[in-house]
Amino acid sequence: MPPPATLEQYERLMPGAAQKLMDMAEAEQRHRHALESGQLALQQEGVRLAAHDSRLGIFASLAGLLFSIGAGLAAFILGADWRIVIALCGPAIMMVLAEIARRGKG
């Protein structure tokens, strides 16, 4: 907004100009607030989706880990060769080692 003296000069040259400028400033402020609210809503949705993806990844990893250990145990109980047991438990072992390495770097 221009300084009050400038607004007064506008008003003298064109009656109603000061009110039009005020209306324009208010409309611009409403527009800016609407844009910022939209951006905030998008950021919040992004955080929510990231959290959902993280939980989904954790559950998928847990399912894979349990399946791998279960298959290895079943093979061991059924008397399979040790290489088969290691191959079946390998993904679980790798997941645990990868998590240990990831936490060590953080």
N, C-alpha and C positions, 0 to 999 in steps of 0.2 A: 504494500500500500504506500502511496506517496505521502509525504508529510502533510500535516493539516493545512499549512499555508498554500501548498500546491492544490489540495482539494478545494480550498476556498476559491482559488483562481479558476479552476475547472468549473466550479458551480456558477461563478459570475459569467463565464463565457457561454456555458450551456447548462441552464437550469436542469437539475435532476442528475447531472453527471456524477456527482459524489455518491448518490444512492446507487447508481448503476455500477460504479466501481466497487462499492461495498458488497453489492449482490454478487458481482463476479468473484470477489475474493472469497465470499462464503461458499459459493458453488464450487470453487477450486478446492477449498478445504474439505468439503464433503466428498468430492471426487477422490482426493488423496487419501482420506480416511477409508473410503471403500476399497481402494486398491491395496492399502496396507493391511486391512482386515482380510482381504482375499489371500494375500501372500502369507499371512500368519496361518490361515486355515490350511493352505497347501503344505506349509512346513509341518504343522501338527499331523496332518494325514500321512506325510512322509515318515515321520517318527513312528506313528502307529503301525504302518506297513512294515517298517524295518524291524520293529519289535516282533511282529507276527512272523516274519520270515525267520528271525532268529530262533523263535520257539519251535517253528516247524523244522528247522535244521537240527536243533537239539534232539527233538523226538525221532527224526529220521536216523540220526547218528546212533541214538540209543537202540533203536530197533535193529540196525545193522550190527551193532556191537553184540547185542544179545543173541541174534541169529548166528553170528559167526562163532561165538563161544559155545552155543548150544550144539551147533553142527560138529564142532571139534570134539566136544564131550561125547556126543552120540557115537562119533566115529571111534573114539578111544574105547568106549564101553563095548562097542561091537567088535573090537579087536583089529581095527584097521592099522595099516602100516603107519609108523611114526611120521613119515613124510606127508601123508594125507592129513593127519591130525594137525601138523604144523601149517599146511596149506589152508586148512579150514579156519584155523585160529589166527592166521596171518593178518587178515584185515583188522581184526580186533586189536592185535598187538600194534599194528601200524597206526591205528587211530589213537591209541594211548600214547605212543611215542611222539606222534605229531603234536598232540595237545601239550605234552611236557615241553617239547621244543618251542612251541608257540608261546607258552607262558614264560619260558626262560628268556625270550627275546624282549618281552614287554617290559 
